Amino acid sequence: MNATPPATSAPLAVVTGASGALGAAIHTRLTRAGWQVVATYRTRPPARDQRQDGTSWVRFDAAEDASTTALRQAVDACPGRLHAVFACVGAPSTKQAVADTGVSEFDAVHQANVVSFVRTWHAVAARARRDGASVLATGSDAGQAARAHNGPYTAAKAALASLVITLAKEELQHGVRVNLLAPSLIDSPLARHVMALKGVTDPDAYYTQLPWGRPLALDEVAATCIELATAAHWSYATGQIYPLAAAL
């Protein structure tokens, strides 16, 4: 998938969480293909070279009302049609048992993974409805797998999946598609951090135990996200949860 823009005029996409590994991979593919992008970060401002590719960068925090306003204003300032919204904001848990996990962690993980999606939609809803945009949230297979010692993250990703289906039903009348991609383990710095929390000391050895003997690559997940959100042959799909994992 080469992320060819679906129109001759410069298409517009929103990528929240573009400073994270997957969001950055999606952002890179889009900008290289000539898209306009409104991209968000929370704590890590983009590097200087990233500010020179035509991207409009916005600080976005799921805990702040001002973030919704700032994102809406940035999107409204861009010309052209809003084709796609990629919601990539998320945060892991500390991999403790529910009995040992504070309520504040449940709140924080829910806010990062679910409330951020709500704020994103509040910011882009009017433009997305006007332009008939496609919305793709990035979830995780953890939302269905419900593994032990991952309560806050599992609960948040399950809630995000339910929210995506609800939003798809509400926005069908406006021509907006809303779907979710739920990948398994992606090879990224965050994944290695999470494995460390789980007590994994040799990530490469851990990877050999996975189906196909490897994790997902960032670029293949980014390519899948872009195709699901923008390719014409997916234009019928809405309210769907797409797993990206080996069914073993």
C-alpha positions as CSV (number, residue, x, y, z in Angstrom):
1,M,0.0,0.0,0.0
2,N,1.6,3.3,-1.1
3,A,-1.0,5.6,0.5
4,T,-1.8,7.3,-2.8
5,P,-4.1,10.2,-2.0
6,P,-7.7,9.5,-3.1
7,A,-8.2,12.8,-4.8
8,T,-6.2,15.2,-7.0
9,S,-6.4,18.0,-4.4
10,A,-4.2,17.7,-1.4
11,P,-6.1,15.3,1.0
12,L,-6.2,16.0,4.7
13,A,-5.7,13.5,7.5
14,V,-5.6,13.8,11.3
15,V,-3.2,11.6,13.2
16,T,-3.5,11.8,17.0
17,G,-0.5,10.3,18.9
18,A,1.8,11.0,16.0
19,S,4.8,11.2,18.3
20,G,4.3,7.6,19.3
21,A,5.8,4.8,17.2
22,L,2.7,3.7,15.3
23,G,1.3,7.2,14.9
24,A,4.7,8.3,13.6
25,A,4.8,5.5,11.1
26,I,1.4,6.4,9.8
27,H,2.3,10.1,9.6
28,T,5.5,9.4,7.7
29,R,3.7,7.3,5.1
30,L,1.0,9.9,4.6
31,T,3.4,12.9,4.3
32,R,5.6,11.0,1.8
33,A,2.6,10.4,-0.3
34,G,1.7,14.1,-0.4
35,W,-1.1,14.3,2.2
36,Q,-1.7,17.3,4.5
37,V,-1.6,16.1,8.1
38,V,-2.7,17.6,11.4
39,A,-0.6,15.6,13.9
40,T,-0.7,15.6,17.7
41,Y,1.8,15.1,20.5
42,R,1.5,15.3,24.2
43,T,4.9,15.4,25.9
44,R,7.4,15.0,23.0
45,P,7.3,17.9,20.5
46,P,8.3,16.9,17.0
47,A,11.9,17.2,15.8
48,R,12.8,20.2,13.7
49,D,12.9,18.2,10.4
50,Q,9.3,16.9,11.1
51,R,8.1,20.5,11.2
52,Q,9.2,21.1,7.7
53,D,7.0,18.6,5.8
54,G,3.8,20.6,5.8
55,T,2.4,19.0,8.9
56,S,0.4,21.1,11.4
57,W,1.5,19.9,14.9
58,V,-0.8,20.4,17.9
59,R,-0.3,19.5,21.6
60,F,-3.1,17.2,22.6
61,D,-3.8,15.9,26.1
62,A,-6.9,13.8,26.9
63,A,-7.1,15.4,30.4
64,E,-7.4,19.0,29.0
65,D,-10.5,20.7,27.5
66,A,-8.2,23.1,25.7
67,S,-6.8,20.2,23.7
68,T,-10.1,19.6,22.0
69,T,-10.3,23.3,21.0
70,A,-6.7,23.4,19.8
71,L,-7.2,20.3,17.6
72,R,-10.5,21.6,16.2
73,Q,-8.9,24.9,15.3
74,A,-6.0,23.3,13.6
75,V,-8.2,21.0,11.5
76,D,-10.5,23.9,10.6
77,A,-7.5,26.0,9.4
78,C,-6.6,23.3,6.8
79,P,-8.1,23.5,3.3
80,G,-9.3,20.5,1.3
81,R,-11.4,17.6,2.3
82,L,-10.8,15.7,5.5
83,H,-10.4,12.1,4.3
84,A,-9.2,10.2,7.3
85,V,-8.7,10.4,11.1
86,F,-6.3,8.0,12.7
87,A,-6.7,7.8,16.5
88,C,-3.4,6.4,17.8
89,V,-3.2,7.8,21.4
90,G,-2.8,5.1,24.1
91,A,-1.0,4.1,27.2
92,P,-0.1,0.7,28.7
93,S,-0.7,-0.5,32.3
94,T,2.0,-1.5,34.8
95,K,1.2,-5.2,34.4
96,Q,0.1,-5.8,38.0
97,A,-2.8,-7.9,39.3
98,V,-6.1,-6.0,39.7
99,A,-5.8,-6.3,43.4
100,D,-2.4,-4.5,43.3
101,T,-3.4,-1.8,40.8
102,G,-4.5,1.5,42.1
103,V,-7.7,3.1,40.9
104,S,-5.7,6.1,39.7
105,E,-4.0,3.8,37.1
106,F,-7.4,2.5,35.9
107,D,-8.4,6.2,35.5
108,A,-5.2,7.2,33.7
109,V,-5.2,4.3,31.3
110,H,-8.9,4.7,30.5
111,Q,-8.3,8.4,29.8
112,A,-5.4,7.8,27.5
113,N,-7.1,5.0,25.5
114,V,-10.7,5.9,25.6
115,V,-11.3,9.6,26.6
116,S,-8.6,10.6,24.0
117,F,-10.8,9.1,21.3
118,V,-13.8,11.0,22.6
119,R,-11.9,14.3,22.6
120,T,-10.6,13.5,19.1
121,W,-14.1,13.0,17.8
122,H,-15.4,16.1,19.6
123,A,-12.7,18.1,17.8
124,V,-13.2,16.7,14.3
125,A,-16.9,15.7,14.2
126,A,-18.3,18.7,12.3
127,R,-15.6,18.5,9.7
128,A,-15.7,14.8,9.4
129,R,-19.5,14.8,8.9
130,R,-19.2,17.6,6.3
131,D,-16.5,15.7,4.4
132,G,-17.7,12.1,4.9
133,A,-14.4,11.2,6.6
134,S,-13.2,7.7,7.6
135,V,-12.2,7.3,11.3
136,L,-9.8,4.5,12.3
137,A,-9.0,3.9,16.0
138,T,-6.0,1.7,16.9
139,G,-6.7,-0.7,19.6
140,S,-5.2,-4.0,20.7
141,D,-6.0,-7.7,20.8
142,A,-5.8,-7.3,24.5
143,G,-9.3,-5.9,24.4
144,Q,-10.5,-9.4,23.7
145,A,-7.7,-11.6,25.1
146,A,-8.1,-10.4,28.7
147,R,-4.8,-11.6,29.8
148,A,-3.9,-11.7,33.5
149,H,-2.0,-8.7,35.0
150,N,-3.3,-6.3,32.4
151,G,-6.6,-5.2,33.8
152,P,-6.5,-1.4,33.1
153,Y,-5.3,-1.8,29.5
154,T,-7.7,-4.7,28.7
155,A,-10.6,-2.9,30.1
156,A,-9.7,0.3,28.3
157,K,-9.2,-1.4,24.9
158,A,-12.5,-3.3,25.3
159,A,-14.2,0.0,26.1
160,L,-12.6,1.6,23.0
161,A,-14.0,-1.2,20.8
162,S,-17.5,-0.7,22.1
163,L,-17.2,3.0,21.6
164,V,-16.1,2.6,18.0
165,I,-19.1,0.4,17.2
166,T,-21.4,2.9,18.9
167,L,-20.0,5.8,17.1
168,A,-20.2,4.0,13.7
169,K,-23.9,3.5,14.3
170,E,-24.5,7.1,15.3
171,E,-22.5,8.6,12.4
172,L,-23.6,6.3,9.5
173,Q,-26.3,8.8,8.7
174,H,-23.6,11.4,8.1
175,G,-21.5,9.2,5.8
176,V,-18.8,8.8,8.3
177,R,-17.1,5.4,8.7
178,V,-15.7,4.3,12.0
179,N,-13.6,1.2,12.5
180,L,-10.9,-0.2,14.8
181,L,-7.7,-2.2,14.1
182,A,-6.7,-4.5,16.9
183,P,-3.1,-5.7,16.3
184,S,-1.1,-8.1,18.5
185,L,2.4,-7.3,19.7
186,I,4.1,-4.7,17.6
187,D,7.9,-4.4,17.6
188,S,8.4,-1.0,19.1
189,P,10.2,0.7,22.1
190,L,6.9,0.7,24.0
191,A,6.5,-3.0,23.4
192,R,10.0,-3.7,24.9
193,H,9.2,-1.5,27.9
194,V,6.0,-3.4,28.5
195,M,7.8,-6.7,28.2
196,A,10.3,-5.5,30.8
197,L,7.3,-4.8,33.1
198,K,6.2,-8.4,32.5
199,G,9.7,-9.7,33.5
200,V,10.8,-10.5,29.9
201,T,14.6,-10.1,29.9
202,D,15.3,-11.5,26.4
203,P,12.8,-9.9,23.9
204,D,14.3,-11.7,20.9
205,A,13.8,-15.1,22.5
206,Y,10.3,-14.1,23.5
207,Y,9.6,-13.1,19.9
208,T,10.5,-16.6,18.7
209,Q,7.6,-18.0,20.7
210,L,5.1,-15.9,18.7
211,P,3.2,-17.1,15.6
212,W,5.6,-16.8,12.6
213,G,8.4,-16.3,15.2
214,R,8.2,-12.5,15.1
215,P,6.1,-9.6,16.3
216,L,4.3,-7.3,13.9
217,A,6.5,-4.6,12.2
218,L,5.5,-1.0,12.6
219,D,5.4,-0.4,8.9
220,E,3.1,-3.3,8.1
221,V,0.6,-2.1,10.8
222,A,0.8,1.5,9.5
223,A,0.2,0.3,6.0
224,T,-2.8,-1.7,7.1
225,C,-4.2,1.3,9.0
226,I,-4.0,3.5,6.0
227,E,-5.5,1.0,3.6
228,L,-8.5,0.3,5.9
229,A,-9.1,4.0,6.3
230,T,-8.6,5.2,2.8
231,A,-8.7,2.4,0.1
232,A,-11.9,2.4,-2.0
233,H,-12.4,-1.3,-1.6
234,W,-12.9,-0.8,2.2
235,S,-15.5,2.0,1.7
236,Y,-18.4,-0.3,2.7
237,A,-17.0,-1.3,6.0
238,T,-18.0,0.5,9.2
239,G,-18.5,-0.5,12.8
240,Q,-15.9,-3.3,12.4
241,I,-13.2,-4.6,14.7
242,Y,-10.3,-5.9,12.6
243,P,-7.8,-8.2,14.5
244,L,-4.3,-8.3,13.1
245,A,-2.8,-11.4,14.5
246,A,-2.3,-15.1,13.8
247,A,-5.4,-17.0,15.0
248,L,-3.5,-19.6,16.9
